[in-house]
């Protein structure tokens, strides 16, 4: 079997807060192969963004990150020096952020910002970098690409800026690209365009992609693998088709009931909701974090939660199959 | 950018004219100039003679026009006290003030900006505490007291520096420190606050995500954005230093323009006071204009507004 490009084991992120520690991410595992798209889904605050920032080594200094293993193509990221991380960032792994309006430096031209990573990482001249920038701007569907290079971010709309961000991330042809809710801040009409563009370019350049989103409709279309996060835990992970067809964790099933799926949701039927709120993660967190909102919760949910599943499809629940069969029987 | 500069220039000229009119009007607000000129013992007839001699009997706008045209040619009239042309009087004093002002603002910027940046990189660290202490001390300490302490220590006890005068570069060391230290706290705090704000912004994270080295992030990406309000503040302080360094000039017996202004006010030497007010205001206008241009260069968003 092919060795994964990115392999993460037992990643834990703790944030010191007034009066204790916020256990924001607790022991998550995942693998990502070259050219594969992994979608991380979950509610706000479930630790999706922190997980991606941890991979990039962009967590702020006050945040504690530990992992048994974080391996990027043979480089141990847990032990990488700042210099090694800098050499990887922008060159072999790149990131696209949620907020295109504030993610570009207002003081520099689009051209300056586009060529920066390439000039930092590769032995190319200004002219070659400019040519590459124009090529990529055209690729992300920006017209009059050459004249855009001398424009400033404030002269561009949100959609254009996010296209610029995508082009910027692609400048060095990274092997891994992490997109953290890249369309949340955009107009609904261009969300689909941007995602499609990102996905197509990822395929074209054979990039592995981590796409963070809470739009399950998007996941259904683009994901090879899905990782469902809840309150800092990876509650279910597996190939997209399996997770969608046989959601095993009660939370995943709850999420899927919340969205209409073409062909699956009956016209006129009510969409589901998950009652309750996400628990506090400050202090000791034990047992299943979802138990306060789960209809199958019992005493054993306070204890250790086993990891179940076979092959690539795994979930954390004390119930066999997360009571899926039971639920199907009464449905 | 050129349109922006021209617009600002036009505005600056407009402000300059307004200021010149106000500074001329002060002459009339200050009381009867002819009476002041004649002195307390003069008779009514003498005052009338002087009034006609100096043209104070003409309408105010005519006098203003006359004065303005002379001023534009560099002729500010004659000092009532020194009986010398005001222009040459000021020119002679201004060089000292300008050297002191330039040294003072340089000292302030060269200490405040690095300290502010260092404090922002590591908030609540030792260096941040030291910077905070220095800025609180600088704000709390009156200039005249700090100046006297320096004279006692470095001129009298240690004998390293001359206590007063302006005849060599050494004479300017202590005045520079006193004047610069006065301006330093505000600049430092503004730099620190600006850097803290910018360093937590999304585009700094973007720069990090590109693998940019820390130095490049700090100075290229962050400082350029954080320094913008500092530029405006420094321009105002520079103007203040040139016009308001009276205390420092008096303590160190530097006979600069600030000192001259103080003397002339005491002597009711109105042409000199008028000219000085105009010159000091022009400094403010020029520095504000330069700061605007510099800021527009730093921040492209300002060019379009």
Interface residues (C-beta under 8 A of the other chain):
Chain A: X56 X58 X82 X85 X86 X87 X88 X89 X90 X91 X94 X95 X97 X99 X102 X103 X104 X105 X106 X107 X109 X116 X117 X120 X121 X152 X154 X165 X168
Chain B: X201 X202 X203 X205 X206 X207 X208 X209 X210 X211 X212 X213 X214 X221 X224 X225 X298 X299 X300 X301 X304
